[in-house]
Amino acid sequence: MNLLWVFLGGGLGAVTRYGVALLLPAPSLREGGFPWGTFGANLLACILLAFGLVLMTRGQLGRPAQLFLLTGFCGGFSTFSTFAAEVLELAHAGQWAVAAVYLLVSLVTGIVSLLAVLYWLTDY
């Protein structure tokens, strides 16, 4: 049954990620465009993960919901592999400044957003 929860959450997360890609289409990375779709999906996944972790530690998120939401949905919605590929594509195209900004802003905002939610909702 655990695999089913991960499967359903992951599928819904992946479809939602695809929806974000349709709303925020990928720019030309070779021309230095910023990949807002991937950035937004990863940032939202960090925020959602933080809320889920808080609920989990409070005992308000049972094991099936953890597997569905945290492992499945957040795993299917966020996309580290696309992020890594976009950073490399920007760098390969000579867009070093955009690649560096994307790398740093993604890492910092992801961690800060997660910490902000944890701090806001707990005594973290």
Residue frames as a rotation matrix with the C-alpha (Angstrom) as fourth column:
MET 1
0.566 0.825 0.000 0.00
0.825 -0.566 0.000 0.00
0.000 0.000 -1.000 0.00
ASN 2
0.280 -0.539 -0.794 2.91
0.287 -0.743 0.605 2.38
-0.916 -0.397 -0.053 0.72
LEU 3
-0.731 -0.588 0.346 4.05
0.464 -0.056 0.884 2.16
-0.500 0.807 0.314 -2.89
LEU 4
-0.057 0.808 0.587 0.57
0.966 -0.104 0.238 3.13
0.253 0.580 -0.774 -4.04
TRP 5
0.721 0.308 -0.621 0.64
0.535 -0.817 0.217 6.34
-0.440 -0.488 -0.754 -1.95
VAL 6
-0.197 -0.875 -0.442 4.05
0.105 -0.468 0.878 7.30
-0.975 0.126 0.184 -3.34
PHE 7
-0.683 -0.019 0.731 2.91
0.702 0.260 0.663 6.43
-0.203 0.965 -0.164 -6.87
LEU 8
0.321 0.907 0.272 -0.27
0.934 -0.350 0.066 8.52
0.156 0.233 -0.960 -6.64
GLY 9
0.668 -0.129 -0.733 1.49
0.285 -0.865 0.413 11.49
-0.687 -0.485 -0.541 -5.03
GLY 10
-0.409 -0.912 -0.046 4.38
0.220 -0.147 0.964 11.33
-0.886 0.384 0.261 -7.47
GLY 11
-0.446 0.325 0.834 2.06
0.895 0.147 0.422 11.20
0.015 0.934 -0.356 -10.45
LEU 12
0.677 0.734 -0.048 0.06
0.735 -0.674 0.069 14.16
0.018 -0.081 -0.997 -9.21
GLY 13
0.389 -0.630 -0.672 3.27
0.160 -0.672 0.723 16.06
-0.907 -0.389 -0.161 -8.47
ALA 14
-0.626 -0.660 0.416 4.66
0.479 0.095 0.873 15.36
-0.615 0.746 0.257 -11.94
VAL 15
-0.047 0.699 0.714 1.42
0.967 -0.148 0.209 16.47
0.252 0.700 -0.668 -13.62
THR 16
0.821 0.304 -0.483 1.41
0.471 -0.840 0.270 19.63
-0.324 -0.449 -0.833 -11.49
ARG 17
-0.082 -0.941 -0.330 5.04
0.208 -0.340 0.917 20.25
-0.975 0.006 0.223 -12.46
TYR 18
-0.583 -0.049 0.811 4.06
0.802 0.127 0.584 19.91
-0.132 0.991 -0.035 -16.11
GLY 19
0.513 0.841 0.173 1.30
0.845 -0.530 0.069 22.48
0.150 0.111 -0.982 -15.52
VAL 20
0.543 -0.422 -0.726 3.86
0.193 -0.779 0.597 24.91
-0.817 -0.464 -0.341 -14.11
ALA 21
-0.548 -0.795 0.261 6.00
0.404 0.022 0.915 24.34
-0.733 0.606 0.309 -17.22
LEU 22
-0.184 0.567 0.803 3.00
0.961 -0.069 0.269 25.22
0.208 0.821 -0.532 -19.40
LEU 23
0.812 0.518 -0.268 2.32
0.576 -0.784 0.231 28.38
-0.090 -0.342 -0.935 -17.38
LEU 24
0.622 -0.704 -0.342 5.98
-0.493 -0.692 0.527 29.41
-0.608 -0.159 -0.778 -17.31
PRO 25
0.974 -0.206 0.092 7.55
0.206 0.651 -0.730 28.00
0.091 0.730 0.677 -20.48
ALA 26
0.329 -0.937 -0.117 11.28
0.666 0.142 0.733 27.44
-0.670 -0.319 0.671 -20.52
PRO 27
0.785 -0.135 -0.605 13.17
-0.401 -0.854 -0.330 30.38
-0.473 0.502 -0.724 -22.02
SER 28
0.765 -0.626 -0.152 16.14
0.110 0.359 -0.927 30.07
0.635 0.692 0.343 -24.30
LEU 29
0.835 -0.504 -0.221 18.90
0.292 0.065 0.954 29.18
-0.467 -0.861 0.202 -21.87
ARG 30
0.066 -0.843 0.533 21.48
0.994 0.100 0.035 29.70
-0.083 0.528 0.845 -24.62
GLU 31
-0.015 0.004 1.000 20.41
0.414 -0.910 0.010 33.34
0.910 0.414 0.012 -24.70
GLY 32
-0.877 -0.475 0.066 20.60
0.112 -0.336 -0.935 33.67
0.466 -0.813 0.348 -20.92
GLY 33
0.010 0.960 0.278 16.93
-0.471 -0.241 0.848 33.27
0.882 -0.140 0.450 -20.06
PHE 34
-0.733 -0.207 0.649 16.10
-0.680 0.190 -0.708 32.46
0.023 -0.960 -0.280 -16.45
PRO 35
-0.649 0.468 -0.601 14.27
0.091 0.831 0.549 29.13
0.756 0.301 -0.582 -15.95
TRP 36
-0.575 0.462 0.675 11.37
-0.780 -0.558 -0.284 30.47
0.245 -0.690 0.681 -13.88
GLY 37
0.423 0.810 -0.407 9.28
-0.639 0.585 0.499 27.30
0.642 0.049 0.765 -14.16
THR 38
0.169 -0.459 -0.872 11.87
0.433 0.829 -0.352 25.04
0.885 -0.318 0.340 -12.58
PHE 39
-0.826 -0.493 0.274 12.79
0.032 -0.526 -0.850 27.69
0.563 -0.693 0.450 -10.03
GLY 40
-0.304 0.804 0.512 9.15
-0.878 -0.445 0.178 28.20
0.371 -0.395 0.841 -9.03
ALA 41
0.562 0.520 -0.644 8.36
-0.299 0.853 0.428 24.49
0.772 -0.048 0.634 -8.80
ASN 42
-0.150 -0.707 -0.691 11.40
0.539 0.528 -0.657 23.80
0.829 -0.471 0.302 -6.64
LEU 43
-0.861 -0.131 0.491 10.68
-0.259 -0.718 -0.646 26.77
0.437 -0.684 0.584 -4.37
LEU 44
0.066 0.970 0.233 7.03
-0.896 -0.045 0.442 25.76
0.440 -0.238 0.866 -3.92
ALA 45
0.453 0.040 -0.891 8.09
0.075 0.994 0.083 22.17
0.888 -0.104 0.447 -3.23
CYS 46
-0.639 -0.736 -0.224 10.44
0.347 -0.016 -0.938 23.38
0.686 -0.677 0.265 -0.46
ILE 47
-0.659 0.473 0.585 7.64
-0.699 -0.672 -0.244 25.42
0.278 -0.570 0.773 1.12
LEU 48
0.415 0.860 -0.296 5.17
-0.702 0.510 0.498 22.53
0.579 0.002 0.815 0.89
LEU 49
0.085 -0.489 -0.868 7.75
0.312 0.840 -0.443 20.13
0.946 -0.233 0.224 2.30
ALA 50
-0.867 -0.428 0.255 8.32
-0.060 -0.418 -0.906 22.41
0.495 -0.801 0.337 5.28
PHE 51
-0.181 0.888 0.422 4.58
-0.953 -0.264 0.146 22.58
0.241 -0.376 0.895 6.01
GLY 52
0.560 0.391 -0.730 4.40
-0.338 0.913 0.230 18.80
0.756 0.118 0.643 5.73
LEU 53
-0.351 -0.778 -0.522 7.37
0.316 0.426 -0.848 18.32
0.881 -0.462 0.096 8.06
VAL 54
-0.787 0.137 0.602 5.73
-0.557 -0.580 -0.595 20.54
0.267 -0.803 0.532 10.66
LEU 55
0.274 0.961 0.022 2.47
-0.914 0.253 0.317 18.60
0.299 -0.107 0.948 10.43
MET 56
0.347 -0.225 -0.911 4.41
-0.009 0.970 -0.243 15.34
0.938 0.092 0.334 10.62
THR 57
-0.697 -0.701 -0.152 6.33
0.167 0.048 -0.985 16.33
0.698 -0.711 0.083 13.76
ARG 58
-0.610 0.570 0.550 3.05
-0.791 -0.479 -0.381 17.43
0.046 -0.667 0.743 15.39
GLY 59
-0.854 0.269 0.445 1.55
0.136 0.942 -0.307 14.03
-0.502 -0.202 -0.841 14.65
GLN 60
0.024 0.914 -0.405 -1.02
-0.326 -0.376 -0.868 15.58
-0.945 0.153 0.289 12.31
LEU 61
0.261 -0.014 -0.965 0.18
-0.962 0.077 -0.262 13.82
0.078 0.997 0.006 9.16
GLY 62
0.622 0.067 0.780 -0.13
-0.337 0.922 0.189 10.05
-0.707 -0.380 0.596 9.17
ARG 63
-0.311 -0.851 0.423 2.21
0.004 0.444 0.896 7.70
-0.950 0.280 -0.135 7.34
PRO 64
0.044 0.334 0.941 0.05
0.926 0.340 -0.164 7.38
-0.375 0.879 -0.295 4.18
ALA 65
0.946 0.324 -0.015 -0.22
0.302 -0.897 -0.323 11.18
-0.118 0.301 -0.946 3.92
GLN 66
0.345 -0.904 -0.252 3.54
-0.364 -0.376 0.852 11.53
-0.865 -0.202 -0.459 4.45
LEU 67
-0.394 -0.498 0.772 4.21
0.443 0.633 0.634 9.10
-0.805 0.593 -0.029 1.62
PHE 68
0.355 0.636 0.685 1.65
0.922 -0.117 -0.369 10.76
-0.155 0.763 -0.628 -0.64
LEU 69
0.986 0.166 -0.021 2.56
0.164 -0.982 -0.091 14.39
-0.036 0.086 -0.996 0.05
LEU 70
0.567 -0.814 -0.124 6.21
-0.516 -0.469 0.717 14.50
-0.642 -0.342 -0.686 1.10
THR 71
-0.332 -0.734 0.593 7.74
0.040 0.617 0.786 11.57
-0.942 0.284 -0.176 -0.75
GLY 72
-0.108 0.372 0.922 5.38
0.892 0.446 -0.075 11.36
-0.439 0.814 -0.380 -3.71
PHE 73
0.802 0.545 0.243 4.02
0.595 -0.693 -0.408 14.81
-0.054 0.472 -0.880 -4.50
CYS 74
0.726 -0.572 -0.382 7.07
-0.377 -0.796 0.474 16.86
-0.575 -0.200 -0.793 -3.48
GLY 75
-0.207 -0.834 0.512 9.35
0.081 0.507 0.858 14.32
-0.975 0.219 -0.037 -5.17
GLY 76
-0.054 0.270 0.961 7.36
0.947 0.319 -0.037 14.43
-0.317 0.908 -0.273 -8.40
PHE 77
0.879 0.474 0.050 6.84
0.471 -0.849 -0.240 18.19
-0.072 0.234 -0.970 -8.32
SER 78
0.569 -0.752 -0.333 10.39
-0.482 -0.632 0.607 19.30
-0.667 -0.184 -0.722 -7.56
THR 79
0.960 -0.192 0.203 13.06
0.277 0.549 -0.788 18.63
0.040 0.813 0.581 -10.11
PHE 80
0.492 -0.853 -0.172 16.69
-0.203 -0.305 0.930 18.64
-0.847 -0.423 -0.324 -9.11
SER 81
-0.098 -0.562 0.821 17.77
0.700 0.547 0.458 16.90
-0.707 0.620 0.340 -12.31
THR 82
0.512 0.331 0.793 16.23
0.815 -0.479 -0.326 19.59
0.272 0.813 -0.514 -14.52
PHE 83
0.970 -0.199 -0.141 17.74
-0.105 -0.862 0.496 22.28
-0.221 -0.467 -0.857 -12.30
ALA 84
0.193 -0.963 0.188 21.20
0.073 0.205 0.976 20.71
-0.978 -0.175 0.110 -12.63
ALA 85
-0.045 -0.163 0.986 20.83
0.943 0.318 0.096 20.32
-0.329 0.934 0.139 -16.41
GLU 86
0.804 0.404 0.436 19.71
0.533 -0.815 -0.227 23.96
0.264 0.415 -0.871 -16.78
VAL 87
0.744 -0.618 -0.254 22.68
-0.219 -0.584 0.782 25.23
-0.631 -0.526 -0.569 -14.77
LEU 88
-0.143 -0.841 0.523 25.02
0.361 0.447 0.818 23.21
-0.921 0.306 0.240 -16.98
GLU 89
0.207 0.281 0.937 23.29
0.978 -0.021 -0.210 24.33
-0.040 0.959 -0.279 -20.18
LEU 90
0.991 0.128 -0.030 23.56
0.129 -0.991 0.042 27.98
-0.024 -0.045 -0.999 -19.15
ALA 91
0.401 -0.913 -0.072 27.25
-0.249 -0.184 0.951 27.54
-0.881 -0.364 -0.301 -18.34
HIS 92
-0.143 -0.446 0.884 27.91
0.680 0.604 0.415 25.62
-0.719 0.660 0.217 -21.58
ALA 93
0.492 0.418 0.764 26.29
0.849 -0.425 -0.314 28.46
0.193 0.803 -0.564 -23.55
GLY 94
-0.511 -0.793 0.333 28.66
0.653 -0.610 -0.450 30.94
0.559 -0.012 0.829 -21.89
GLN 95
0.241 0.685 0.688 25.89
-0.148 -0.674 0.723 32.40
0.959 -0.276 -0.061 -19.71
TRP 96
-0.460 -0.591 -0.662 28.07
0.514 0.431 -0.742 32.15
0.724 -0.682 0.105 -16.60
ALA 97
-0.918 0.115 0.379 26.44
-0.338 -0.724 -0.601 35.01
0.205 -0.680 0.704 -14.69
VAL 98
0.046 0.999 -0.026 22.91
-0.892 0.053 0.449 33.67
0.450 0.002 0.893 -15.20
ALA 99
0.212 -0.039 -0.976 24.08
0.093 0.996 -0.020 30.15
0.973 -0.086 0.215 -14.30
ALA 100
-0.758 -0.581 -0.297 25.69
0.367 -0.003 -0.930 31.40
0.539 -0.814 0.215 -11.09
VAL 101
-0.699 0.580 0.419 22.68
-0.701 -0.670 -0.243 33.51
0.140 -0.463 0.875 -10.12
TYR 102
0.259 0.833 -0.489 20.30
-0.671 0.519 0.529 30.62
0.695 0.191 0.693 -10.85
LEU 103
-0.079 -0.392 -0.917 22.43
0.351 0.850 -0.393 28.20
0.933 -0.353 0.071 -8.84
LEU 104
-0.915 -0.387 -0.114 22.84
0.247 -0.314 -0.917 30.47
0.319 -0.867 0.383 -5.83
VAL 105
-0.573 0.767 0.288 19.33
-0.799 -0.601 0.011 31.92
0.181 -0.224 0.958 -5.80
SER 106
0.226 0.669 -0.708 17.78
-0.429 0.721 0.545 28.45
0.875 0.181 0.450 -6.11
LEU 107
-0.250 -0.403 -0.880 19.82
0.550 0.689 -0.472 27.00
0.797 -0.602 0.049 -3.27
VAL 108
-0.982 -0.184 0.037 19.46
0.084 -0.605 -0.792 30.00
0.168 -0.775 0.609 -0.97
THR 109
-0.435 0.883 0.179 15.73
-0.854 -0.467 0.228 30.56
0.284 -0.054 0.957 -1.52
GLY 110
0.158 0.474 -0.866 14.97
-0.166 0.878 0.450 26.85
0.973 0.072 0.217 -1.18
ILE 111
-0.426 -0.411 -0.806 16.78
0.686 0.433 -0.584 26.56
0.589 -0.802 0.098 2.13
VAL 112
-0.993 0.050 0.110 15.60
-0.104 -0.819 -0.565 29.94
0.062 -0.572 0.818 3.45
SER 113
-0.242 0.969 -0.043 11.97
-0.754 -0.160 0.637 29.25
0.611 0.187 0.770 2.51
LEU 114
0.133 0.238 -0.962 12.08
0.273 0.925 0.266 25.88
0.953 -0.298 0.058 4.26
LEU 115
-0.673 -0.470 -0.571 13.65
0.674 -0.071 -0.736 27.44
0.305 -0.880 0.364 7.35
ALA 116
-0.863 0.384 0.328 11.22
-0.415 -0.909 -0.028 30.37
0.288 -0.161 0.944 7.29
VAL 117
0.121 0.948 -0.293 8.21
-0.482 0.315 0.818 28.07
0.867 0.042 0.496 7.36
LEU 118
0.042 -0.169 -0.985 9.77
0.640 0.761 -0.103 25.93
0.767 -0.626 0.141 10.10
TYR 119
-0.889 -0.425 -0.170 10.60
0.413 -0.584 -0.699 29.03
0.197 -0.692 0.695 12.14
TRP 120
-0.639 0.712 0.292 7.17
-0.587 -0.696 0.414 30.57
0.497 0.093 0.862 11.53
LEU 121
0.315 0.883 -0.348 5.26
-0.488 0.465 0.739 27.47
0.814 -0.063 0.577 12.61
THR 122
0.678 -0.167 -0.716 7.59
0.580 0.720 0.382 26.06
0.452 -0.674 0.585 15.28
ASP 123
0.879 -0.477 -0.023 10.39
-0.313 -0.613 0.725 27.06
-0.360 -0.630 -0.688 17.62
TYR 124
0.803 -0.558 0.209 12.96
0.581 0.656 -0.482 25.70
0.132 0.509 0.851 15.15
